[in-house]
Amino acid sequence: MSEPAFQDQYPDDYAHCYGCGRLHAEGHHLKSYWDGEETVCRYTPDPKYTGGFPGFLYGGMIASLIDCHGAGTAAAAKARQDGKPISRFVTASLKVDYLAPTPINTELEIRGKVVEIKGRKVIVDLVVFAAGTTCATGTVVMVQLKEQN
Ligand SMILES: CCCCCCCCCCCCCCCC(=O)SCCNC(=O)CCNC(=O)[C@H](O)C(C)(C)COP(=O)(O)OP(=O)(O)OC[C@H]1O[C@@H](n2cnc3c(N)ncnc32)[C@H](O)[C@@H]1OP(=O)(O)O
């Protein structure tokens, strides 16, 4: 992973996201990278993000992981296709299926796969793994900001 994370390539004006903006003082600072044709993001949730009972992550945080890694994946895929620097995408649609409880204090692996790039729209499928178990899957529709096109 010698290339900078996708999020570390966002222009400064677009790097303030709570989930993944490098310039957000209190955010999660998620980092996404290429891994062959897929993308990967690793994150170990803190117990303060506990869900309904101890030891497990709350669903909103899982959605955030899918959302922000999906946005990074869309931006990187569009940049790679067009041979241009990374630009900023926003979430138009976010779907999550929760398949198994997701532990905290365990490194999670979020993997992304591009389904479609059409104009400013990129669709990405995502999977959240914990110690080899598939905990959640998701699909996002990301749209490139017009001023970034
Ligand atoms: C980052 C900070 C920037 C700040 C400086 C700039 C400000 C500029 C405001 C941007 C807002 C930022 C918000 C904060 C960033 C988040 O926190 S991201 C999480 C929350 N997301 C949002 O708040 C996004 C709110 N939604 C929107 O702004 C607009 O609906 C969108 C998503 C930009 C799309 O609008 P649009 O650019 O007019 O795109 P549009 O031509 O309608 O659609 C493009 C394609 O996407 C498809 N599409 C659109 N919506 C959907 C949907 N819901 N489901 C499925 N497909 C869809 C369309 O069908 C179309 O597909 P094709 O026909 O080409 O196949």
The ligand as an ORCA input file, in Angstrom:
! r2SCAN-3c Opt
* xyz 0 1
  C     -18.515     16.699     -0.152
  C     -18.777     18.145      0.209
  C     -19.106     19.031     -0.967
  C     -19.519     20.454     -0.594
  C     -19.500     21.453     -1.772
  C     -20.425     21.122     -2.887
  C     -21.859     21.153     -2.476
  C     -22.704     20.303     -3.343
  C     -23.770     19.604     -2.542
  C     -23.493     18.156     -2.407
  C     -24.109     17.583     -1.152
  C     -23.019     17.184     -0.221
  C     -23.556     16.522      1.008
  C     -22.445     16.160      1.938
  C     -21.744     14.897      1.532
  C     -22.287     13.721      2.186
  O     -22.491     13.672      3.346
  S     -22.698     12.360      1.221
  C     -24.057     11.646      2.127
  C     -25.359     12.314      1.915
  N     -25.593     12.565      0.534
  C     -26.112     13.717      0.158
  O     -26.337     14.594      0.959
  C     -26.383     13.866     -1.326
  C     -27.695     14.646     -1.570
  N     -28.127     14.446     -2.959
  C     -27.657     15.257     -3.945
  O     -26.935     16.233     -3.722
  C     -28.048     14.869     -5.357
  O     -29.253     14.148     -5.317
  C     -26.955     14.024     -6.076
  C     -26.683     12.710     -5.303
  C     -25.660     14.847     -6.189
  C     -27.451     13.626     -7.473
  O     -27.928     14.775     -8.126
  P     -27.374     15.210     -9.573
  O     -25.939     15.613     -9.461
  O     -28.348     16.217    -10.101
  O     -27.370     13.856    -10.365
  P     -28.505     13.266    -11.309
  O     -28.241     13.799    -12.692
  O     -29.872     13.428    -10.712
  O     -28.144     11.713    -11.276
  C     -26.932     11.189    -11.789
  C     -27.116      9.692    -11.877
  O     -27.268      9.155    -10.543
  C     -28.524      8.463    -10.439
  N     -29.100      8.718     -9.110
  C     -29.274      9.909     -8.502
  N     -29.848      9.719     -7.303
  C     -30.041      8.385     -7.171
  C     -30.585      7.568     -6.141
  N     -31.044      8.078     -4.988
  N     -30.615      6.229     -6.330
  C     -30.141      5.674     -7.467
  N     -29.593      6.408     -8.476
  C     -29.549      7.739     -8.317
  C     -29.401      9.065    -11.518
  O     -30.444      8.167    -11.899
  C     -28.378      9.294    -12.625
  O     -28.090      8.045    -13.214
  P     -28.107      7.875    -14.834
  O     -29.401      8.403    -15.297
  O     -26.954      8.732    -15.326
  O     -27.885      6.422    -15.062
*
